[in-house]
Amino acid sequence: MASGPASFSEIRSLDKDQYLTCSICMDIFVDPVTTVCGHTFCKKCLHFNLMYNDRSCPLCKTILTRIPDVNIVLRDIIQQLKKTSEKNDDVYTGKDGEVACDICTGEKLKAKKSCLVCLTSYCSTHLENHYSAKRLEGHKLVAPVKNLDERACLEHGRPLELFSRRQQRCICVRCLDERPEEFITIEDEWDKKKAKLENTKMDLQEKIKKRETKMDEIEASLNSCKDHLDNEWWDIEAVFTAVIAIVEEAQANILQPLKDRRQVLEKDAKSLEEELKAAIKKLKETISELDKISACEDHILFLQNYPSLEDVDGRDCSEMELDTSLCFGTMRKTTSIMMEQIQLQLEKLTSIELKRVPKFTEDVKLDPATAHKRLVVSDDGKEVKDGGEDQGVDDTPERFDMFGSVLGLNRLTSGKSYWEVEVSNKTGWDLGVARGDANRKGKISLHPYNDYWVIVHYEDDKYAAMTAPPVPLSLKEKPEKVGVFVDYEEGLISFYDVMAQSHIYSFTKCSFRDALLPYFSPHVKQEEKNANPLIISAVEQCGQSVESDEEMMCDEQGKAGSL
């Protein structure tokens, strides 16, 4: 059964992109024309196509003799669809952001404005009265707003026009009559709060910039630290690679005599074995010949063939011995050379350590109240020397009375600490740390059991670590500046020759139990010898001379010398 003609609503529901779009400009038809072949285009689009291309249909290439007249029916349909579409755009659909006109009846249109005085939303048609009537000129129109009741006083039913500063809320005029108080218009409060919000936004933006800058700084610090760690990684790996090569070479040198001796033994054993096999074979052949002669019944023939038995045995096998002696020298020389080479390689790690410790620099200063009477401490607390005679100070409980020593003011109770002391042109000195309550009176035994961790320089060219008993130290050259490093938690105290970038000595596995104090002794001067002071110097860090003022404490203990 044939269907009836399509209604306009059905035509309106068609897919405009599929049926009402020009295939040349890809837009809705304007003055549509239909060719003899049944295809439709915009009149202007077809005109330009025929002008610049061959005179044929752009789709099927049918020859066209002229441009057809406008398809009036299709044009009217398109215009009607446009009007309907525009009208439909104004109809309230309930989507988010849409507000219905409160005046429309039946099919409601979208509101264009909301009046905060009338507390009503209007479409464009019903809004015209607010623009034309003078009595409505003062009404406040804003973008469409839902829930206008929230903008009215629930108590009096009037619009909220004022702002109460005391209550920090919007009120109506009648609220003001009942409760007199400080108020301001909503517009003025809006301007003030908006300006405050802008300032807050600017502050927040500034905080964001600061944090972004801090992120960049952290990223740069991370990259710099990673580069530093990579450099240290390769330096340390190179040291241990060299150590492994030294050990492997020493191992090969020690094992080589064993390999050589094994080869000689195997060669000698093989030679003896071959000789014995040949002798056994000869003896077996002799036995076989004797068996033949023994079987002879002819007495004359037997006697004529009787062999000489003098050399039947050949070489005496008891003389055949394998030399299994293992006398081919000791391993002591090789291992000694190996240890020397390993020590040289491990010394390279000291320079890496000395690049790390300046970060723990402690601003060490001397405590004059602890100094022996003969010692002279500089005003800045950075130098101490033997004054040659008593300085006329009181003998207090905290002062050394026999040893020419002085303690620092710094109490080291945690973390890591580091400082450096200039010791140039001195024939004797003591450096290290002492526990805060260590004995300072009389002749002191300077070793860890008495809470002193000290190294000493004496008789111009001798050095020792004051353990029990003392350990002599062999230094290749005389230090000009000694670095002292303390790791309180690890129980470690290390001494370094700063200029030579070498390690002097370390006290390990120490038990401190209490605060530590830096310890110094410049030793007694002898005429003009050893007259120079011990100087607590600035620490070189990152190519600059800086004072040691880090919060993390790093300190090195030393032994006091007697006067």
FENPELIN-V547019 format. One record per residue. OMEGA is omega as a letter, one per 20 degrees, with the letter a starting at -180 (none if undefined). NEAR is the number of other C-alpha atoms within 12 Angstrom. D_FIRST is the distance of its C-alpha to the first C-alpha in Angstrom with 2 decimals. Layout:
omega	near	d_first
OMEGA	NEAR	D_FIRST
OMEGA	NEAR	D_FIRST
This chain:
omega	near	d_first
a	3	0.00
r	5	3.79
a	6	6.39
r	7	9.46
a	9	12.80
r	12	14.88
a	12	17.67
r	15	21.27
r	13	21.87
r	13	19.17
a	19	20.83
a	22	24.16
r	17	23.24
r	18	22.66
a	13	25.44
r	20	27.77
a	15	29.79
a	14	26.82
a	23	25.11
a	32	27.86
r	25	30.91
a	28	32.88
r	23	33.54
a	25	37.08
r	20	38.47
r	17	36.09
r	19	35.84
a	29	33.37
r	36	32.84
a	29	35.56
a	29	34.87
r	37	31.91
a	31	31.72
a	27	29.07
a	30	30.46
r	19	29.36
r	19	28.12
r	18	25.69
a	28	27.88
r	35	29.11
r	40	32.65
a	33	35.17
a	29	36.93
a	23	40.35
a	29	39.38
r	37	38.09
r	28	41.23
r	19	43.59
r	24	41.78
a	24	42.13
a	15	45.71
r	12	46.91
r	16	44.72
a	17	43.53
r	22	41.19
r	25	37.97
a	31	34.89
a	28	36.08
a	20	33.03
r	15	32.30
r	18	35.62
a	18	34.14
r	18	37.01
a	26	36.87
r	15	39.05
r	19	38.79
a	28	37.49
r	25	34.29
a	22	34.27
r	22	33.07
a	24	29.33
a	17	29.76
a	15	26.32
r	26	26.56
a	25	30.18
r	18	29.44
a	28	26.80
r	28	29.45
r	21	32.14
r	18	30.15
r	26	29.39
r	20	33.13
a	15	34.16
r	19	31.85
r	16	33.17
r	13	36.73
a	16	36.22
r	17	34.72
a	17	37.81
a	24	39.97
r	25	38.12
a	26	40.04
a	18	38.19
r	16	41.07
r	11	41.69
r	11	45.27
r	15	47.41
r	25	45.35
a	30	47.03
r	35	45.27
a	34	46.70
a	32	48.63
a	22	48.14
r	22	44.37
a	12	42.52
r	11	38.88
a	17	37.49
r	27	40.69
r	31	41.55
r	36	43.73
r	35	47.46
a	29	49.38
r	34	52.85
r	35	54.67
a	35	57.77
r	31	60.56
r	26	62.28
a	27	59.41
a	31	58.00
r	35	54.53
a	37	51.82
r	35	50.23
a	32	47.19
a	25	47.93
a	21	47.32
a	26	49.59
a	31	52.13
a	16	53.04
r	17	55.47
r	26	57.57
a	20	58.04
a	12	58.94
a	12	60.99
a	11	64.63
a	10	65.13
a	18	62.56
a	16	64.02
a	15	66.02
a	23	63.09
r	24	62.44
r	24	58.91
r	21	57.75
a	21	54.62
a	28	52.13
r	28	53.69
r	27	52.33
r	16	54.52
r	28	56.60
r	23	58.41
r	18	60.29
r	29	61.79
r	27	63.27
a	26	66.40
a	17	65.39
a	17	68.69
r	18	68.67
a	20	65.04
a	25	66.12
r	30	65.01
a	33	67.03
a	30	69.12
r	31	72.29
r	29	73.31
a	25	76.13
r	20	78.26
a	14	80.06
a	17	76.93
r	16	74.89
r	22	71.84
r	30	70.08
r	36	71.22
a	30	70.65
a	27	73.31
r	21	74.08
r	28	74.76
a	25	77.41
a	14	79.05
a	12	79.38
a	15	80.49
a	16	82.39
r	18	82.31
a	18	81.98
r	26	78.54
r	26	76.73
a	22	73.55
a	27	70.41
r	17	70.06
r	17	73.61
r	22	73.16
r	19	69.89
a	14	71.78
a	16	74.56
r	18	72.32
r	15	70.16
r	14	73.34
r	14	74.46
r	16	71.18
r	15	71.56
r	14	75.09
r	14	73.92
r	15	71.25
r	14	73.93
r	14	76.19
r	14	73.44
r	15	72.65
r	14	76.37
r	14	76.44
r	14	73.49
r	14	75.40
a	14	78.51
r	14	76.64
r	14	74.93
r	14	78.38
r	15	79.74
r	14	76.94
r	14	77.90
r	15	81.54
r	15	80.74
r	14	78.71
r	14	81.59
r	15	84.09
a	16	82.00
r	14	81.84
a	14	85.54
r	17	86.43
r	15	84.28
r	14	86.06
r	17	89.39
r	19	88.42
r	15	87.28
r	16	90.61
r	23	92.55
a	18	90.40
r	16	91.33
a	23	94.96
r	23	95.29
r	20	93.44
r	18	95.77
a	26	98.79
r	23	97.67
r	18	96.55
r	22	100.09
r	26	101.57
r	20	99.56
r	18	100.73
a	27	104.33
a	26	104.08
r	19	102.50
r	21	105.24
r	25	107.95
r	19	106.39
a	19	106.41
a	23	110.04
a	24	111.13
a	20	109.33
r	19	110.51
r	19	114.07
r	21	112.54
a	16	110.38
a	17	113.39
r	20	115.62
r	19	113.02
r	15	112.87
r	19	116.70
a	21	116.89
r	17	114.30
a	16	116.17
a	19	119.58
r	19	118.23
r	15	116.72
r	17	120.02
r	22	122.01
r	19	119.57
r	15	119.85
r	20	123.66
r	23	123.76
r	15	121.47
r	17	123.78
r	21	126.84
r	19	125.26
a	17	124.41
r	19	127.98
r	20	129.44
r	16	127.26
r	15	128.42
r	21	132.05
r	18	131.61
r	14	130.22
r	20	133.29
r	20	135.63
r	15	134.00
a	17	134.73
a	21	138.36
a	18	138.84
a	15	137.76
a	17	140.47
a	11	143.34
a	13	145.62
a	13	148.00
r	11	149.06
r	15	145.47
a	17	144.40
r	14	147.12
a	12	146.44
a	17	142.71
a	19	143.20
r	19	141.28
a	13	142.44
a	13	140.80
a	8	141.85
a	13	138.57
a	20	136.18
a	19	134.73
a	19	133.96
r	18	133.03
a	13	133.46
r	17	129.92
r	11	131.33
a	11	131.68
r	16	127.95
r	17	126.26
a	18	123.01
a	17	123.66
r	15	121.24
a	13	122.73
a	15	120.24
r	11	122.57
r	16	120.52
a	16	120.93
r	15	119.29
a	20	115.96
a	13	117.54
a	14	117.71
a	23	114.09
r	21	112.78
r	17	114.99
r	20	113.61
a	27	110.09
r	20	110.62
a	18	112.10
r	24	109.14
r	26	106.67
r	22	108.52
r	20	108.31
a	27	104.55
r	28	104.11
r	27	106.16
r	27	103.29
a	28	101.27
a	31	103.81
r	25	102.61
r	27	99.08
a	29	100.52
r	36	102.47
a	28	99.30
a	25	97.79
r	37	100.70
r	39	101.18
a	29	98.03
a	37	100.12
r	39	103.06
r	40	105.26
a	36	107.43
r	41	110.63
a	36	113.73
r	34	117.19
a	32	118.68
a	34	122.29
r	25	123.13
a	39	122.89
r	45	124.84
a	46	128.30
a	32	131.13
a	35	131.77
r	43	128.21
r	38	127.12
a	35	123.48
a	21	122.05
a	12	120.82
r	17	117.17
a	27	117.50
a	32	116.55
r	32	119.97
r	43	122.82
r	41	126.17
a	41	129.60
r	29	131.85
r	23	135.04
a	17	136.37
a	19	135.23
r	18	133.32
r	13	134.80
a	19	131.77
r	18	131.83
a	21	131.47
a	16	128.39
a	17	126.76
a	23	123.82
r	29	126.03
a	37	127.04
r	30	130.82
r	29	131.67
r	36	128.78
a	43	128.09
r	52	124.44
r	51	121.87
r	49	118.41
r	41	115.32
a	28	113.86
r	34	110.38
a	33	109.44
a	37	107.00
a	26	105.13
r	25	101.77
a	27	99.65
a	33	101.00
a	43	103.75
r	53	105.40
a	52	108.33
a	50	110.66
r	43	114.44
a	34	116.60
a	38	119.59
r	28	121.02
r	24	124.78
r	35	125.53
r	32	127.61
r	41	126.21
r	52	123.41
r	49	121.31
r	54	117.59
r	53	115.14
r	56	114.20
r	49	115.89
a	39	114.71
a	29	115.34
r	23	117.92
a	30	119.65
a	26	123.48
a	35	125.02
r	23	128.66
r	18	131.33
a	18	130.87
r	27	127.19
a	28	125.77
r	40	122.75
a	32	120.19
a	33	116.90
r	21	118.70
r	25	120.36
r	33	117.08
r	44	117.81
a	51	115.56
r	48	117.57
a	46	118.36
r	44	121.77
a	39	123.39
r	29	127.19
r	19	130.16
a	22	128.24
a	21	126.35
a	24	125.51
r	30	122.34
r	34	121.38
a	36	118.72
r	36	120.47
r	28	119.34
i	17	121.69
r	13	123.33
r	19	122.53
r	20	120.47
a	20	121.91
r	24	119.36
r	18	119.50
a	19	118.26
r	15	118.21
a	20	119.05
a	29	120.20
r	34	117.30
r	24	117.19
a	33	114.40
r	44	113.36
a	51	109.93
a	52	109.67
r	50	106.33
r	48	105.78
a	35	102.74
a	36	103.65
a	24	100.94
a	19	101.50
a	29	105.29
r	31	105.76
a	44	108.40
r	45	108.46
a	45	110.82
r	41	110.03
a	32	111.98
a	36	109.73
a	25	111.15
a	22	111.19
a	26	107.77
a	33	109.19
a	33	109.33
a	37	112.75
r	37	112.32
r	31	110.01
a	34	110.79
r	23	107.94
r	17	106.97
r	29	109.03
a	24	108.98
r	34	109.51
a	18	109.01
a	20	109.89
r	27	109.74
r	41	111.10
r	43	113.17
a	50	113.75
a	53	117.28
r	59	119.65
a	55	123.22
a	52	124.73
a	43	127.89
r	38	131.39
a	31	132.48
a	19	135.61
a	11	137.34
r	14	134.69
r	21	132.63
a	28	129.44
a	26	129.76
a	28	126.16
r	34	123.80
a	42	120.64
r	35	117.80
a	39	114.35
r	33	112.34
a	27	108.89
r	37	106.25
a	26	104.51
r	22	100.76
r	13	98.05
r	9	100.65
r	11	102.13
a	14	105.11
r	21	103.96
a	24	105.72
a	32	104.68
r	22	102.90
r	24	99.89
r	20	99.13
a	28	98.98
r	36	102.53
a	47	104.00
a	53	107.78
a	54	110.36
r	55	113.50
a	50	116.95
r	47	120.51
r	46	123.37
a	39	126.52
r	33	129.92
none	31	132.43
